[in-house]
Amino acid sequence: MHDGVELIPWPERSPAALKAALAVVAADRLPEMIDGQTRAMAEAITTGSVQPIRAFVAHWATVVEIERHPATAQVYHRANHLAYHAGTAQECREHAAVVAELYRTAYAAVNT
């Protein structure tokens, strides 16, 4: 659901570049990202695997992809809000499906 408007160009797929991009497109989510990075690093050390770091980068690359397109971000956030405040389970499912589809599309765009 891109309208052709991008707030920023696509950043590199590194934690530092994604953090800098997030600071521009969704600064209010920086504490969440930093917490996630800390947890990913701790899990990577504990398990001896880089997979937690890869998952962290994949997720935040997806978030940045959504947020850097204002039209997509608006639909994503509205659907997420409506899912959390739905009056029925069916309404919740419908809005959650929109959120999931937008996330999957953005994930595929940046993680292929």
ABEGO torsion letter per residue (X at the ends): XBAGBBABBBBBBBAAAAAAAAAAABAAAAAAAAAAAAAAAAAAAAAGBAAAAAAAAAAAAAAAAAAABAAAAAAAAAAAAAAAABABAAAAAAAAAAAAAAAAAAAAAAAX
